[in-house]
Amino acid sequence: MQSRELILRNPSGLHARPAALFVEVASRFGARITVENLDRGSRTVDAKSILLLLTAGVQRGHRIRIAADGPDEVEALRALEELIEAGLGEPAEG
């Protein structure tokens, strides 16, 4: 299992459209992928479920931990990290 801690910089955080995009990318991988909102202390949620991902309440500026466990965990984390760094389809803010 591998994990990464990242800060969301896009205006909407993981809400609606950005969350759907995140789930779409996560679902391409066989690895089990989870997300934890470190700022809210929320429980760890399945990154492939939009409903569960929305319950994490991730907003702009929040730190999250993405963990992946499985044969393609490295690729999954890399793809999700790139997606977040690119702003989840929105302009990333400082």
N, CA, C and O atoms as a printed pandas DataFrame, in Angstrom:
     atom_number atom_name residue_name chain_id  residue_number  x_coord  y_coord  z_coord
0              1         N          MET        A               1    0.851   -1.181    0.000
1              2        CA          MET        A               1    0.000    0.000    0.000
2              3         C          MET        A               1    0.890    1.234    0.000
3              4         O          MET        A               1    1.901    1.299    0.699
4              5         N          GLN        A               2    0.487    2.202   -0.798
5              6        CA          GLN        A               2    1.190    3.482   -0.864
6              7         C          GLN        A               2    0.175    4.601   -0.661
7              8         O          GLN        A               2   -1.018    4.430   -0.913
8              9         N          SER        A               3    0.667    5.743   -0.203
9             10        CA          SER        A               3   -0.239    6.888   -0.029
10            11         C          SER        A               3    0.492    8.181   -0.332
11            12         O          SER        A               3    1.721    8.235   -0.364
12            13         N          ARG        A               4   -0.300    9.224   -0.554
13            14        CA          ARG        A               4    0.212   10.571   -0.794
14            15         C          ARG        A               4   -0.660   11.553   -0.037
15            16         O          ARG        A               4   -1.872   11.367    0.069
16            17         N          GLU        A               5   -0.037   12.600    0.489
17            18        CA          GLU        A               5   -0.787   13.695    1.087
18            19         C          GLU        A               5   -0.709   14.882    0.137
19            20         O          GLU        A               5    0.372   15.260   -0.313
20            21         N          LEU        A               6   -1.864   15.465   -0.162
21            22        CA          LEU        A               6   -1.951   16.556   -1.120
22            23         C          LEU        A               6   -2.867   17.643   -0.578
23            24         O          LEU        A               6   -3.697   17.391    0.296
24            25         N          ILE        A               7   -2.709   18.851   -1.102
25            26        CA          ILE        A               7   -3.584   19.974   -0.765
26            27         C          ILE        A               7   -4.389   20.323   -2.005
27            28         O          ILE        A               7   -3.825   20.518   -3.082
28            29         N          LEU        A               8   -5.707   20.403   -1.856
29            30        CA          LEU        A               8   -6.546   20.776   -2.988
30            31         C          LEU        A               8   -6.527   22.284   -3.173
31            32         O          LEU        A               8   -6.757   23.035   -2.225
32            33         N          ARG        A               9   -6.258   22.719   -4.375
33            34        CA          ARG        A               9   -6.149   24.142   -4.670
34            35         C          ARG        A               9   -7.205   24.640   -5.658
35            36         O          ARG        A               9   -7.276   25.831   -5.962
36            37         N          ASN        A              10   -8.020   23.710   -6.154
37            38        CA          ASN        A              10   -9.071   24.153   -7.074
38            39         C          ASN        A              10  -10.213   24.788   -6.273
39            40         O          ASN        A              10  -10.414   24.429   -5.112
40            41         N          PRO        A              11  -10.960   25.719   -6.864
41            42        CA          PRO        A              11  -11.982   26.473   -6.127
42            43         C          PRO        A              11  -13.066   25.623   -5.467
43            44         O          PRO        A              11  -13.535   25.979   -4.386
44            45         N          SER        A              12  -13.476   24.523   -6.074
45            46        CA          SER        A              12  -14.610   23.752   -5.559
46            47         C          SER        A              12  -14.231   22.587   -4.655
47            48         O          SER        A              12  -15.117   21.931   -4.108
48            49         N          GLY        A              13  -12.949   22.314   -4.484
49            50        CA          GLY        A              13  -12.560   21.144   -3.711
50            51         C          GLY        A              13  -13.064   19.882   -4.389
51            52         O          GLY        A              13  -13.074   19.803   -5.617
52            53         N          LEU        A              14  -13.481   18.899   -3.613
53            54        CA          LEU        A              14  -14.038   17.669   -4.197
54            55         C          LEU        A              14  -15.561   17.709   -4.107
55            56         O          LEU        A              14  -16.171   16.944   -3.360
56            57         N          HIS        A              15  -16.158   18.601   -4.869
57            58        CA          HIS        A              15  -17.606   18.742   -4.918
58            59         C          HIS        A              15  -18.073   18.591   -6.351
59            60         O          HIS        A              15  -17.388   19.020   -7.280
60            61         N          ALA        A              16  -19.220   17.992   -6.533
61            62        CA          ALA        A              16  -19.908   17.837   -7.816
62            63         C          ALA        A              16  -18.990   17.429   -8.965
63            64         O          ALA        A              16  -18.501   16.300   -8.998
64            65         N          ARG        A              17  -18.757   18.330   -9.895
65            66        CA          ARG        A              17  -18.013   17.994  -11.105
66            67         C          ARG        A              17  -16.587   17.523  -10.817
67            68         O          ARG        A              17  -16.178   16.503  -11.371
68            69         N          PRO        A              18  -15.805   18.220   -9.972
69            70        CA          PRO        A              18  -14.453   17.730   -9.685
70            71         C          PRO        A              18  -14.459   16.340   -9.030
71            72         O          PRO        A              18  -13.586   15.520   -9.314
72            73         N          ALA        A              19  -15.426   16.077   -8.168
73            74        CA          ALA        A              19  -15.516   14.765   -7.522
74            75         C          ALA        A              19  -15.848   13.689   -8.543
75            76         O          ALA        A              19  -15.308   12.584   -8.479
76            77         N          ALA        A              20  -16.730   14.003   -9.481
77            78        CA          ALA        A              20  -17.084   13.040  -10.531
78            79         C          ALA        A              20  -15.865   12.703  -11.380
79            80         O          ALA        A              20  -15.658   11.544  -11.738
80            81         N          LEU        A              21  -15.069   13.697  -11.701
81            82        CA          LEU        A              21  -13.850   13.475  -12.466
82            83         C          LEU        A              21  -12.862   12.622  -11.671
83            84         O          LEU        A              21  -12.231   11.723  -12.226
84            85         N          PHE        A              22  -12.727   12.901  -10.383
85            86        CA          PHE        A              22  -11.839   12.141   -9.513
86            87         C          PHE        A              22  -12.258   10.668   -9.479
87            88         O          PHE        A              22  -11.418    9.777   -9.608
88            89         N          VAL        A              23  -13.561   10.418   -9.304
89            90        CA          VAL        A              23  -14.090    9.047   -9.263
90            91         C          VAL        A              23  -13.870    8.356  -10.600
91            92         O          VAL        A              23  -13.525    7.175  -10.643
92            93         N          GLU        A              24  -14.068    9.088  -11.688
93            94        CA          GLU        A              24  -13.868    8.518  -13.023
94            95         C          GLU        A              24  -12.430    8.024  -13.194
95            96         O          GLU        A              24  -12.210    6.921  -13.694
96            97         N          VAL        A              25  -11.467    8.824  -12.789
97            98        CA          VAL        A              25  -10.064    8.430  -12.913
98            99         C          VAL        A              25   -9.743    7.281  -11.953
99           100         O          VAL        A              25   -9.081    6.319  -12.343
100          101         N          ALA        A              26  -10.197    7.371  -10.724
101          102        CA          ALA        A              26   -9.932    6.314   -9.734
102          103         C          ALA        A              26  -10.500    4.976  -10.199
103          104         O          ALA        A              26   -9.895    3.930   -9.962
104          105         N          SER        A              27  -11.649    5.002  -10.854
105          106        CA          SER        A              27  -12.313    3.772  -11.282
106          107         C          SER        A              27  -11.597    3.064  -12.421
107          108         O          SER        A              27  -11.917    1.916  -12.732
108          109         N          ARG        A              28  -10.651    3.717  -13.036
109          110        CA          ARG        A              28   -9.875    3.085  -14.119
110          111         C          ARG        A              28   -8.867    2.063  -13.598
111          112         O          ARG        A              28   -8.295    1.301  -14.377
112          113         N          PHE        A              29   -8.652    2.046  -12.292
113          114        CA          PHE        A              29   -7.611    1.207  -11.709
114          115         C          PHE        A              29   -8.213    0.079  -10.882
115          116         O          PHE        A              29   -9.290    0.217  -10.303
116          117         N          GLY        A              30   -7.498   -1.033  -10.839
117          118        CA          GLY        A              30   -7.941   -2.177  -10.062
118          119         C          GLY        A              30   -7.631   -2.053   -8.590
119          120         O          GLY        A              30   -8.244   -2.734   -7.768
120          121         N          ALA        A              31   -6.689   -1.193   -8.243
121          122        CA          ALA        A              31   -6.295   -1.023   -6.843
122          123         C          ALA        A              31   -7.464   -0.479   -6.019
123          124         O          ALA        A              31   -8.313    0.253   -6.529
124          125         N          ARG        A              32   -7.490   -0.846   -4.754
125          126        CA          ARG        A              32   -8.438   -0.250   -3.807
126          127         C          ARG        A              32   -7.891    1.133   -3.476
127          128         O          ARG        A              32   -6.743    1.258   -3.050
128          129         N          ILE        A              33   -8.705    2.179   -3.668
129          130        CA          ILE        A              33   -8.248    3.556   -3.466
130          131         C          ILE        A              33   -9.169    4.226   -2.452
131          132         O          ILE        A              33  -10.394    4.144   -2.550
132          133         N          THR        A              34   -8.555    4.888   -1.481
133          134        CA          THR        A              34   -9.328    5.581   -0.454
134          135         C          THR        A              34   -8.859    7.024   -0.323
135          136         O          THR        A              34   -7.743    7.368   -0.711
136          137         N          VAL        A              35   -9.730    7.859    0.229
137          138        CA          VAL        A              35   -9.428    9.272    0.470
138          139         C          VAL        A              35   -9.802    9.598    1.908
139          140         O          VAL        A              35  -10.837    9.163    2.412
140          141         N          GLU        A              36   -8.943   10.368    2.554
141          142        CA          GLU        A              36   -9.201   10.827    3.917
142          143         C          GLU        A              36   -8.965   12.325    3.968
143          144         O          GLU        A              36   -7.916   12.802    3.536
144          145         N          ASN        A              37   -9.926   13.071    4.489
145          146        CA          ASN        A              37   -9.785   14.518    4.663
146          147         C          ASN        A              37   -9.058   14.746    5.982
147          148         O          ASN        A              37   -9.650   14.591    7.050
148          149         N          LEU        A              38   -7.792   15.110    5.918
149          150        CA          LEU        A              38   -6.974   15.270    7.113
150          151         C          LEU        A              38   -7.348   16.507    7.920
151          152         O          LEU        A              38   -7.133   16.537    9.132
152          153         N          ASP        A              39   -7.899   17.523    7.275
153          154        CA          ASP        A              39   -8.284   18.741    7.984
154          155         C          ASP        A              39   -9.571   18.570    8.780
155          156         O          ASP        A              39   -9.731   19.177    9.839
156          157         N          ARG        A              40  -10.469   17.765    8.289
157          158        CA          ARG        A              40  -11.744   17.549    8.981
158          159         C          ARG        A              40  -11.702   16.319    9.875
159          160         O          ARG        A              40  -12.577   16.134   10.721
160          161         N          GLY        A              41  -10.691   15.478    9.692
161          162        CA          GLY        A              41  -10.632   14.254   10.471
162          163         C          GLY        A              41  -11.747   13.297   10.104
163          164         O          GLY        A              41  -12.200   12.508   10.934
164          165         N          SER        A              42  -12.189   13.369    8.859
165          166        CA          SER        A              42  -13.269   12.499    8.409
166          167         C          SER        A              42  -12.771   11.064    8.287
167          168         O          SER        A              42  -11.569   10.808    8.227
168          169         N          ARG        A              43  -13.709   10.150    8.252
169          170        CA          ARG        A              43  -13.326    8.756    8.073
170          171         C          ARG        A              43  -12.802    8.561    6.652
171          172         O          ARG        A              43  -13.071    9.364    5.758
172          173         N          THR        A              44  -12.065    7.504    6.469
173          174        CA          THR        A              44  -11.545    7.155    5.150
174          175         C          THR        A              44  -12.700    6.660    4.291
175          176         O          THR        A              44  -13.515    5.854    4.742
176          177         N          VAL        A              45  -12.771    7.150    3.037
177          178        CA          VAL        A              45  -13.866    6.762    2.143
178          179         C          VAL        A              45  -13.327    6.159    0.852
179          180         O          VAL        A              45  -12.184    6.394    0.460
180          181         N          ASP        A              46  -14.175    5.387    0.212
181          182        CA          ASP        A              46  -13.856    4.756   -1.066
182          183         C          ASP        A              46  -13.807    5.828   -2.155
183          184         O          ASP        A              46  -14.789    6.538   -2.373
184          185         N          ALA        A              47  -12.671    5.947   -2.833
185          186        CA          ALA        A              47  -12.488    6.968   -3.863
186          187         C          ALA        A              47  -13.245    6.673   -5.148
187          188         O          ALA        A              47  -13.302    7.511   -6.048
188          189         N          LYS        A              48  -13.828    5.478   -5.234
189          190        CA          LYS        A              48  -14.568    5.109   -6.442
190          191         C          LYS        A              48  -16.072    5.311   -6.272
191          192         O          LYS        A              48  -16.852    4.962   -7.158
192          193         N          SER        A              49  -16.476    5.870   -5.140
193          194        CA          SER        A              49  -17.888    6.140   -4.863
194          195         C          SER        A              49  -18.089    7.644   -4.720
195          196         O          SER        A              49  -17.584    8.255   -3.778
196          197         N          ILE        A              50  -18.822    8.236   -5.647
197          198        CA          ILE        A              50  -19.017    9.687   -5.584
198          199         C          ILE        A              50  -19.783   10.075   -4.316
199          200         O          ILE        A              50  -19.479   11.098   -3.704
200          201         N          LEU        A              51  -20.760    9.280   -3.920
201          202        CA          LEU        A              51  -21.522    9.627   -2.712
202          203         C          LEU        A              51  -20.635    9.629   -1.473
203          204         O          LEU        A              51  -20.710   10.545   -0.654
204          205         N          LEU        A              52  -19.795    8.605   -1.334
205          206        CA          LEU        A              52  -18.899    8.561   -0.178
206          207         C          LEU        A              52  -17.855    9.666   -0.246
207          208         O          LEU        A              52  -17.517   10.270    0.772
208          209         N          LEU        A              53  -17.343    9.931   -1.448
209          210        CA          LEU        A              53  -16.336   10.977   -1.603
210          211         C          LEU        A              53  -16.899   12.338   -1.204
211          212         O          LEU        A              53  -16.201   13.136   -0.579
212          213         N          LEU        A              54  -18.136   12.605   -1.555
213          214        CA          LEU        A              54  -18.758   13.877   -1.197
214          215         C          LEU        A              54  -18.938   14.012    0.315
215          216         O          LEU        A              54  -18.914   15.126    0.839
216          217         N          THR        A              55  -19.118   12.892    1.023
217          218        CA          THR        A              55  -19.291   12.961    2.483
218          219         C          THR        A              55  -18.012   13.374    3.204
219          220         O          THR        A              55  -18.065   13.772    4.368
220          221         N          ALA        A              56  -16.855   13.287    2.529
221          222        CA          ALA        A              56  -15.582   13.676    3.150
222          223         C          ALA        A              56  -15.484   15.194    3.314
223          224         O          ALA        A              56  -14.666   15.674    4.099
224          225         N          GLY        A              57  -16.296   15.948    2.594
225          226        CA          GLY        A              57  -16.333   17.402    2.754
226          227         C          GLY        A              57  -15.033   18.108    2.423
227          228         O          GLY        A              57  -14.641   19.045    3.119
228          229         N          VAL        A              58  -14.361   17.674    1.374
229          230        CA          VAL        A              58  -13.064   18.255    1.014
230          231         C          VAL        A              58  -13.279   19.579    0.282
231          232         O          VAL        A              58  -13.921   19.630   -0.767
232          233         N          GLN        A              59  -12.732   20.640    0.855
233          234        CA          GLN        A              59  -12.838   21.971    0.274
234          235         C          GLN        A              59  -11.456   22.470   -0.152
235          236         O          GLN        A              59  -10.435   21.861    0.164
236          237         N          ARG        A              60  -11.449   23.590   -0.875
237          238        CA          ARG        A              60  -10.185   24.195   -1.311
238          239         C          ARG        A              60   -9.311   24.442   -0.088
239          240         O          ARG        A              60   -9.774   24.963    0.926
240          241         N          GLY        A              61   -8.053   24.066   -0.196
241          242        CA          GLY        A              61   -7.103   24.269    0.881
242          243         C          GLY        A              61   -7.000   23.107    1.848
243          244         O          GLY        A              61   -6.082   23.073    2.667
244          245         N          HIS        A              62   -7.919   22.151    1.778
245          246        CA          HIS        A              62   -7.859   20.999    2.671
246          247         C          HIS        A              62   -6.751   20.034    2.248
247          248         O          HIS        A              62   -6.458   19.867    1.064
248          249         N          ARG        A              63   -6.148   19.407    3.260
249          250        CA          ARG        A              63   -5.153   18.352    3.021
250          251         C          ARG        A              63   -5.885   17.018    2.989
251          252         O          ARG        A              63   -6.720   16.732    3.848
252          253         N          ILE        A              64   -5.566   16.213    1.997
253          254        CA          ILE        A              64   -6.145   14.878    1.917
254          255         C          ILE        A              64   -5.036   13.843    1.824
255          256         O          ILE        A              64   -3.919   14.135    1.395
256          257         N          ARG        A              65   -5.368   12.638    2.232
257          258        CA          ARG        A              65   -4.467   11.500    2.028
258          259         C          ARG        A              65   -5.173   10.544    1.082
259          260         O          ARG        A              65   -6.287   10.092    1.349
260          261         N          ILE        A              66   -4.511   10.243   -0.023
261          262        CA          ILE        A              66   -5.006    9.244   -0.965
262          263         C          ILE        A              66   -4.144    8.004   -0.767
263          264         O          ILE        A              66   -2.916    8.082   -0.804
264          265         N          ALA        A              67   -4.787    6.865   -0.558
265          266        CA          ALA        A              67   -4.061    5.612   -0.396
266          267         C          ALA        A              67   -4.551    4.637   -1.455
267          268         O          ALA        A              67   -5.734    4.605   -1.793
268          269         N          ALA        A              68   -3.620    3.842   -1.972
269          270        CA          ALA        A              68   -3.963    2.830   -2.969
270          271         C          ALA        A              68   -3.273    1.527   -2.605
271          272         O          ALA        A              68   -2.125    1.512   -2.163
272          273         N          ASP        A              69   -3.998    0.438   -2.800
273          274        CA          ASP        A              69   -3.469   -0.880   -2.490
274          275         C          ASP        A              69   -3.893   -1.837   -3.588
275          276         O          ASP        A              69   -5.080   -2.112   -3.766
276          277         N          GLY        A              70   -2.914   -2.341   -4.321
277          278        CA          GLY        A              70   -3.211   -3.279   -5.398
278          279         C          GLY        A              70   -2.124   -3.262   -6.442
279          280         O          GLY        A              70   -1.134   -2.542   -6.310
280          281         N          PRO        A              71   -2.305   -4.052   -7.480
281          282        CA          PRO        A              71   -1.251   -4.218   -8.479
282          283         C          PRO        A              71   -0.880   -2.949   -9.247
283          284         O          PRO        A              71    0.254   -2.817   -9.707
284          285         N          ASP        A              72   -1.817   -2.021   -9.390
285          286        CA          ASP        A              72   -1.539   -0.786  -10.130
286          287         C          ASP        A              72   -1.590    0.441   -9.213
287          288         O          ASP        A              72   -1.943    1.534   -9.656
288          289         N          GLU        A              73   -1.239    0.261   -7.948
289          290        CA          GLU        A              73   -1.325    1.353   -6.962
290          291         C          GLU        A              73   -0.435    2.539   -7.305
291          292         O          GLU        A              73   -0.828    3.687   -7.101
292          293         N          VAL        A              74    0.755    2.273   -7.822
293          294        CA          VAL        A              74    1.676    3.372   -8.157
294          295         C          VAL        A              74    1.088    4.225   -9.275
295          296         O          VAL        A              74    1.098    5.454   -9.202
296          297         N          GLU        A              75    0.579    3.568  -10.303
297          298        CA          GLU        A              75   -0.013    4.290  -11.427
298          299         C          GLU        A              75   -1.265    5.052  -10.998
299          300         O          GLU        A              75   -1.502    6.175  -11.443
300          301         N          ALA        A              76   -2.054    4.435  -10.138
301          302        CA          ALA        A              76   -3.279    5.086   -9.662
302          303         C          ALA        A              76   -2.955    6.358   -8.893
303          304         O          ALA        A              76   -3.554    7.405   -9.139
304          305         N          LEU        A              77   -2.015    6.270   -7.968
305          306        CA          LEU        A              77   -1.639    7.454   -7.191
306          307         C          LEU        A              77   -1.061    8.542   -8.078
307          308         O          LEU        A              77   -1.353    9.723   -7.893
308          309         N          ARG        A              78   -0.244    8.147   -9.038
309          310        CA          ARG        A              78    0.348    9.137   -9.949
310          311         C          ARG        A              78   -0.754    9.855  -10.732
311          312         O          ARG        A              78   -0.726   11.080  -10.852
312          313         N          ALA        A              79   -1.718    9.109  -11.262
313          314        CA          ALA        A              79   -2.788    9.709  -12.059
314          315         C          ALA        A              79   -3.645   10.652  -11.216
315          316         O          ALA        A              79   -4.005   11.736  -11.675
316          317         N          LEU        A              80   -3.972   10.250   -9.996
317          318        CA          LEU        A              80   -4.803   11.102   -9.134
318          319         C          LEU        A              80   -4.044   12.332   -8.651
319          320         O          LEU        A              80   -4.619   13.414   -8.540
320          321         N          GLU        A              81   -2.770   12.171   -8.368
321          322        CA          GLU        A              81   -1.955   13.317   -7.978
322          323         C          GLU        A              81   -1.859   14.325   -9.121
323          324         O          GLU        A              81   -1.976   15.530   -8.895
324          325         N          GLU        A              82   -1.649   13.845  -10.339
325          326        CA          GLU        A              82   -1.589   14.732  -11.505
326          327         C          GLU        A              82   -2.919   15.442  -11.716
327          328         O          GLU        A              82   -2.950   16.625  -12.057
328          329         N          LEU        A              83   -4.017   14.720  -11.512
329          330        CA          LEU        A              83   -5.344   15.306  -11.664
330          331         C          LEU        A              83   -5.555   16.440  -10.663
331          332         O          LEU        A              83   -6.069   17.501  -11.018
332          333         N          ILE        A              84   -5.159   16.212   -9.415
333          334        CA          ILE        A              84   -5.305   17.239   -8.382
334          335         C          ILE        A              84   -4.392   18.426   -8.669
335          336         O          ILE        A              84   -4.815   19.577   -8.558
336          337         N          GLU        A              85   -3.152   18.154   -9.034
337          338        CA          GLU        A              85   -2.214   19.238   -9.342
338          339         C          GLU        A              85   -2.686   20.070  -10.532
339          340         O          GLU        A              85   -2.401   21.265  -10.610
340          341         N          ALA        A              86   -3.408   19.437  -11.456
341          342        CA          ALA        A              86   -3.935   20.145  -12.624
342          343         C          ALA        A              86   -5.233   20.896  -12.317
343          344         O          ALA        A              86   -5.759   21.592  -13.185
344          345         N          GLY        A              87   -5.756   20.763  -11.090
345          346        CA          GLY        A              87   -6.934   21.533  -10.681
346          347         C          GLY        A              87   -8.258   20.824  -10.847
347          348         O          GLY        A              87   -9.307   21.463  -10.762
348          349         N          LEU        A              88   -8.244   19.503  -11.084
349          350        CA          LEU        A              88   -9.502   18.752  -11.206
350          351         C          LEU        A              88  -10.457   19.378  -12.214
351          352         O          LEU        A              88  -11.664   19.437  -11.978
352          353         N          GLY        A              89   -9.922   19.841  -13.327
353          354        CA          GLY        A              89  -10.750   20.442  -14.367
354          355         C          GLY        A              89  -11.096   21.898  -14.113
355          356         O          GLY        A              89  -11.834   22.503  -14.890
356          357         N          GLU        A              90  -10.574   22.470  -13.035
357          358        CA          GLU        A              90  -10.794   23.878  -12.712
358          359         C          GLU        A              90   -9.439   24.558  -12.594
359          360         O          GLU        A              90   -8.423   23.878  -12.450
360          361         N          PRO        A              91   -9.400   25.883  -12.650
361          362        CA          PRO        A              91   -8.124   26.552  -12.456
362          363         C          PRO        A              91   -7.628   26.331  -11.023
363          364         O          PRO        A              91   -8.347   26.616  -10.065
364          365         N          ALA        A              92   -6.413   25.827  -10.880
365          366        CA          ALA        A              92   -5.819   25.644   -9.552
366          367         C          ALA        A              92   -5.416   26.998   -8.999
367          368         O          ALA        A              92   -4.897   27.845   -9.727
368          369         N          GLU        A              93   -5.654   27.201   -7.716
369          370        CA          GLU        A              93   -5.305   28.475   -7.081
370          371         C          GLU        A              93   -4.133   28.278   -6.143
371          372         O          GLU        A              93   -4.057   27.278   -5.429
372          373         N          GLY        A              94   -3.205   29.251   -6.147
373          374        CA          GLY        A              94   -2.012   29.314   -5.338
374          375         C          GLY        A              94   -1.964   28.467   -4.177
375          376         O          GLY        A              94   -0.973   28.476   -3.447
